[in-house]
Amino acid sequence: MDFALTEEQTAIFDMAFAFGQEHIAPFARQWEAEGTIPKSLWPQIGELGFGALYVSEETGGAGLSRLDATLVFEALSMACPSVAAFLSIHNMCAKMLDSFASDEMKARIMPDILSMKTVLSYCLTEPGSGSDAAALKTRAAKTNEGYTLNGTKAFISGGGYSDAYVCMVRSGEDGPKGVSTVYVEDGTAGLSFGGLEEKMGWKSQPTAQVQFDDCKIPAANLVGEEGKGFTYAMKGLDGGRLNIASCSLGAAQQALTMTLQYMSERKAFGKSIDQFQGLQFRLADMEIELQAARVFLRQAAWKLDHGAPDASKHCAMAKKFVTEAGSKVVDQCLQLHGGYGYLADYGIEKLVRDLRVHQILEGTNEIMRVITARHLLAENH
Ligand SMILES: Cc1cc2nc3c(=O)[nH]c(=O)nc-3n(C[C@H](O)[C@H](O)[C@H](O)COP(=O)(O)OP(=O)(O)OC[C@H]3O[C@@H](n4cnc5c(N)ncnc54)[C@H](O)[C@@H]3O)c2cc1C
């Protein structure tokens, strides 16, 4: 067993970190205030191969492992978890398309997805169905030319901003077997968007409802087979959970680094506050928690890469553990900054707000426990 990163993995991490520090970190607060990420950022990220991290090399992607990808998201989140998490959604969609779309469809759409000229959103959640995603109601009625879509998707990251939407829609019976995946391009007649949601964090990402009103798409925009869409959507999520966990890890690590620096400079009662043993113990606890989170996350990624039978369980467990550890750490870091932690200028309060949603999306942390318990009970029978 070797816990060390390879030279190549270290280079991937370093490249992502350097890019984030130069092109994202200095603007993160401005983009948060503006409520959007400039579209010009994405082709730069695409040039590094980060728009298709684990898309196969045959399709033109970087062909990296899921473990490699966690390094990219951890490193980019040290600059801004909101931007990194948005990229993770694009990558999740790109992988779904690479895995399940026809060769004709891939030839048509993938080049622009790889370069990030096309930015993708993932549309599963609806106003009436979140955790119980298989209850989705958006209808895809078959026509001679393709499908007519009617319904609403809720909470869509990049709604009204992205260039194309990977949507789970009901083309058949109730339940998971009646769900198909379709590709809807921005500008399609009948596609519209709700107003921007006001959120606690992830503010640089536009979030909006995606609405279909007699929205007609060609048959060629069905991804894979009819009725398989729920399986495709769930396959994307194991890796998506690793990515979100990586975003929590990177941001929390960054907060801890900033806190160590702050505590070495801030004086109280005649000494720097990192000299109080009670506070040192809190630093030690955060270090222990983050190191444990990192090992657990990378093990889950390794299991997914190796097709281990318990990979889904480990992805779920890691998502829950790491996102909660990340939130606890950034909250502690805020506390250790005293009043300054509460001020936007110090960069910590944004992380507290940004990381909170990681416990809710890509499956809530309650659902992560549902998955873990289901596997646990099955293993015991
Ligand atoms: C900022 C943001 C961005 C998002 N981006 C996207 C996106 O791009 N695409 C997309 O498709 N979705 C997106 N989502 C939606 C997100 O995935 C859902 O909010 C999430 O899956 C939870 O669904 P819900 O909000 O309907 O909560 P519900 O499913 O209604 O859950 C409410 C509460 O009940 C709990 N609960 C539900 N069922 C169970 C159960 N069986 N056992 C125990 N507890 C349970 C939940 O854990 C939760 O605490 C986003 C959400 C947010 C906030």
The ligand as a Gaussian input file, in Angstrom:
#p B3LYP/6-31G(d) Opt

LIG

0 1
 C      -27.185000      25.926000      -4.147000
 C      -27.782000      24.655000      -4.677000
 C      -27.396000      24.187000      -5.915000
 C      -27.962000      23.030000      -6.439000
 N      -27.605000      22.607000      -7.703000
 C      -28.281000      21.577000      -8.284000
 C      -28.034000      21.237000      -9.643000
 O      -27.192000      21.847000     -10.331000
 N      -28.757000      20.244000     -10.202000
 C      -29.697000      19.549000      -9.501000
 O      -30.315000      18.651000     -10.073000
 N      -29.960000      19.852000      -8.193000
 C      -29.267000      20.842000      -7.578000
 N      -29.529000      21.180000      -6.254000
 C      -30.595000      20.478000      -5.555000
 C      -30.096000      19.547000      -4.454000
 O      -29.494000      18.424000      -5.021000
 C      -31.312000      19.219000      -3.558000
 O      -31.629000      20.385000      -2.833000
 C      -31.029000      18.077000      -2.629000
 O      -30.933000      16.855000      -3.347000
 C      -32.124000      17.907000      -1.552000
 O      -33.392000      17.915000      -2.117000
 P      -34.537000      18.879000      -1.510000
 O      -33.952000      20.219000      -1.411000
 O      -35.759000      18.681000      -2.319000
 O      -34.763000      18.339000      -0.038000
 P      -35.729000      17.119000       0.401000
 O      -35.432000      15.920000      -0.426000
 O      -37.112000      17.609000       0.441000
 O      -35.211000      16.872000       1.873000
 C      -35.614000      17.653000       3.008000
 C      -34.953000      17.044000       4.247000
 O      -35.433000      15.689000       4.434000
 C      -34.333000      14.792000       4.466000
 N      -34.725000      13.518000       3.861000
 C      -35.381000      13.336000       2.665000
 N      -35.561000      12.013000       2.432000
 C      -35.026000      11.362000       3.486000
 C      -34.893000       9.980000       3.842000
 N      -35.312000       8.999000       3.029000
 N      -34.295000       9.665000       5.016000
 C      -33.795000      10.643000       5.820000
 N      -33.893000      11.933000       5.538000
 C      -34.473000      12.315000       4.395000
 C      -33.236000      15.497000       3.694000
 O      -31.957000      14.987000       4.027000
 C      -33.447000      16.929000       4.112000
 O      -32.817000      17.159000       5.356000
 C      -28.924000      22.302000      -5.694000
 C      -29.296000      22.766000      -4.421000
 C      -28.734000      23.913000      -3.906000
 C      -29.163000      24.389000      -2.535000

